[in-house]
Amino acid sequence: MQPLRLFLTAFLLTVTWCRAETLTEAPGQPVVRASDQERFRFVDIPVCKTSIYVGSVTLATGRFERQGDRYLADYKASVFPFFFYREKGALVIRVDSESLSRLAKGEKIRIEGTATTSSGDVRRIEGTATPSDIHSGKLKIAVHVSRAINLAFTTSYRFADCSPTCASPSSRTPCVRREKEASE
């Protein structure tokens, strides 16, 4: 019984020390370090779809890149069966360093931003990000198209650990595979 107790105590101390070292510099002070900034630099969101009264809306985004306290990406939205309602534009999602620290600790955070269409229309975006592990999680997003139309998307996100050279918005192939193919 004594070796088991010793092992469990050592294990818990190690986990507690590693978690504290990773997430905070001082007690109660969340910090996103320079190494974490690189880890949070790119975010991939898979193509997502939501239902509307007589069809569906599909939203496809490029890779989000962090610039300051914002994530930026291009998007394309298409409406089935009303293909003439498709649009494209730019997404801007605001996520400050404190929110990233909370996300790294496993806490749910609120996100806000805008989608600006290529014709200049601005749509408000709000939602939540809930981490499932340190690399990925779930997103619930509401796009406010007009007073009467709000589109709700439920999808996932994944922080991408790779360089911008493999961050093609049109490709959904994982970066690691593309880098291996390029080296062969």
C-alpha positions as CSV (number, residue, x, y, z in Angstrom):
1,M,0.0,0.0,0.0
2,Q,2.9,2.4,0.8
3,P,4.5,2.3,-2.7
4,L,1.1,3.0,-4.3
5,R,0.5,6.0,-2.0
6,L,4.0,7.3,-2.8
7,F,3.5,6.9,-6.6
8,L,0.1,8.6,-6.4
9,T,1.5,11.5,-4.4
10,A,4.4,11.9,-6.8
11,F,2.1,11.7,-9.8
12,L,-0.3,14.4,-8.4
13,L,2.6,16.7,-7.5
14,T,4.0,16.3,-11.0
15,V,0.7,17.0,-12.7
16,T,0.0,20.0,-10.5
17,W,3.4,21.4,-11.1
18,C,3.3,20.9,-14.9
19,R,-0.2,22.4,-15.1
20,A,0.8,25.5,-13.0
21,E,4.0,25.9,-15.0
22,T,2.1,25.8,-18.3
23,L,-0.8,28.1,-17.4
24,T,0.4,30.7,-14.9
25,E,3.5,32.6,-13.9
26,A,2.1,33.8,-10.6
27,P,-0.8,32.5,-8.6
28,G,-4.1,33.7,-10.1
29,Q,-2.4,35.5,-13.0
30,P,-3.1,33.8,-16.3
31,V,-0.5,34.3,-18.9
32,V,-0.2,33.5,-22.6
33,R,3.6,33.2,-23.1
34,A,5.4,33.7,-26.4
35,S,5.5,30.0,-27.0
36,D,1.7,29.8,-26.4
37,Q,1.2,32.7,-28.8
38,E,2.8,30.6,-31.6
39,R,0.5,27.7,-30.6
40,F,-2.5,29.9,-30.8
41,R,-1.4,31.6,-34.1
42,F,-3.5,29.6,-36.5
43,V,-7.0,28.1,-36.1
44,D,-8.8,25.7,-38.4
45,I,-12.6,25.4,-38.5
46,P,-14.2,22.7,-40.6
47,V,-16.9,23.5,-43.1
48,C,-20.2,23.8,-41.2
49,K,-23.8,23.7,-42.1
50,T,-27.1,24.9,-40.5
51,S,-30.7,24.4,-41.5
52,I,-33.1,27.1,-42.6
53,Y,-36.8,26.9,-43.3
54,V,-36.5,25.4,-46.8
55,G,-32.9,24.5,-47.2
56,S,-29.5,24.9,-45.6
57,V,-26.6,27.4,-45.3
58,T,-23.0,26.1,-45.6
59,L,-20.1,28.2,-44.2
60,A,-16.5,27.5,-45.3
61,T,-13.6,29.5,-43.8
62,G,-10.0,29.8,-44.6
63,R,-7.4,29.3,-41.9
64,F,-7.8,31.9,-39.1
65,E,-4.6,33.8,-38.3
66,R,-4.1,35.7,-35.1
67,Q,-3.1,39.4,-35.5
68,G,-3.0,41.2,-32.2
69,D,-6.2,40.4,-30.4
70,R,-8.0,39.3,-33.5
71,Y,-8.3,36.2,-35.7
72,L,-8.8,37.0,-39.4
73,A,-10.0,34.7,-42.2
74,D,-11.8,34.7,-45.5
75,Y,-15.2,33.0,-45.8
76,K,-17.7,31.7,-48.3
77,A,-21.3,31.0,-47.5
78,S,-23.8,29.3,-49.8
79,V,-27.5,28.7,-49.5
80,F,-29.1,25.6,-50.8
81,P,-31.3,25.7,-52.9
82,F,-31.0,29.5,-53.4
83,F,-27.6,29.6,-55.0
84,F,-28.0,33.3,-55.8
85,Y,-27.8,34.1,-52.1
86,R,-24.2,33.0,-51.8
87,E,-21.6,35.4,-50.5
88,K,-18.0,35.8,-49.6
89,G,-16.0,38.1,-47.4
90,A,-13.8,38.5,-44.4
91,L,-14.2,37.4,-40.8
92,V,-12.8,39.2,-37.8
93,I,-13.1,37.5,-34.4
94,R,-11.8,39.3,-31.3
95,V,-10.1,37.1,-28.7
96,D,-7.8,38.8,-26.2
97,S,-4.8,37.2,-24.4
98,E,-6.8,36.8,-21.2
99,S,-9.5,34.8,-23.0
100,L,-6.8,32.6,-24.6
101,S,-5.4,31.9,-21.2
102,R,-8.8,31.0,-19.9
103,L,-9.3,28.7,-22.9
104,A,-5.9,27.1,-22.3
105,K,-7.1,26.4,-18.7
106,G,-10.1,24.6,-20.0
107,E,-12.7,27.3,-19.5
108,K,-15.5,28.3,-21.8
109,I,-15.1,31.7,-23.4
110,R,-17.3,34.1,-25.3
111,I,-16.3,35.3,-28.7
112,E,-17.5,38.3,-30.8
113,G,-16.7,39.6,-34.2
114,T,-17.9,40.7,-37.6
115,A,-18.3,39.2,-41.0
116,T,-17.9,41.8,-43.8
117,T,-19.2,40.7,-47.2
118,S,-17.4,41.6,-50.4
119,S,-20.2,44.1,-51.1
120,G,-19.6,45.8,-47.7
121,D,-22.5,44.5,-45.6
122,V,-21.4,43.9,-42.0
123,R,-22.9,41.0,-39.9
124,R,-22.4,40.7,-36.2
125,I,-21.0,37.4,-34.9
126,E,-21.2,36.1,-31.3
127,G,-20.7,32.7,-29.7
128,T,-18.8,30.5,-27.3
129,A,-15.7,28.4,-27.5
130,T,-15.5,25.4,-25.2
131,P,-12.2,23.5,-25.1
132,S,-12.2,19.7,-25.2
133,D,-8.4,19.5,-24.9
134,I,-5.5,21.9,-25.3
135,H,-5.6,21.7,-29.1
136,S,-9.3,21.7,-29.9
137,G,-12.8,22.2,-28.8
138,K,-16.4,23.1,-29.8
139,L,-17.8,26.3,-31.2
140,K,-21.3,27.6,-31.1
141,I,-21.7,30.7,-33.3
142,A,-24.6,33.0,-34.1
143,V,-24.4,35.1,-37.3
144,H,-26.8,37.9,-37.2
145,V,-27.7,38.4,-40.9
146,S,-30.6,40.8,-40.1
147,R,-33.1,41.6,-37.3
148,A,-35.2,38.6,-38.3
149,I,-32.5,36.2,-39.5
150,N,-29.9,34.7,-37.1
151,L,-28.0,31.6,-38.3
152,A,-26.7,29.3,-35.6
153,F,-23.7,27.0,-36.4
154,T,-22.3,24.3,-34.1
155,T,-18.9,23.1,-35.1
156,S,-15.4,22.6,-33.8
157,Y,-12.0,24.3,-33.9
158,R,-8.4,23.1,-33.8
159,F,-5.2,25.1,-33.2
160,A,-2.9,24.4,-36.1
161,D,0.8,23.8,-35.2
162,C,2.3,24.6,-38.6
163,S,3.8,27.3,-40.6
164,P,1.8,29.7,-42.8
165,T,3.3,28.2,-46.0
166,C,1.0,25.2,-45.6
167,A,-2.0,27.3,-44.4
168,S,-3.8,27.2,-47.7
169,P,-7.5,28.3,-47.2
170,S,-8.6,26.1,-50.0
171,S,-7.1,22.9,-48.7
172,R,-8.4,20.9,-45.8
173,T,-5.5,18.5,-45.8
174,P,-3.6,18.5,-42.5
175,C,-0.4,20.5,-42.6
176,V,1.8,17.6,-41.5
177,R,0.7,15.5,-44.5
178,R,1.3,18.4,-47.0
179,E,4.8,19.1,-45.5
180,K,5.7,15.4,-45.8
181,E,4.5,15.3,-49.4
182,A,6.5,18.4,-50.2
183,S,9.7,16.9,-48.8
184,E,9.3,13.6,-50.8
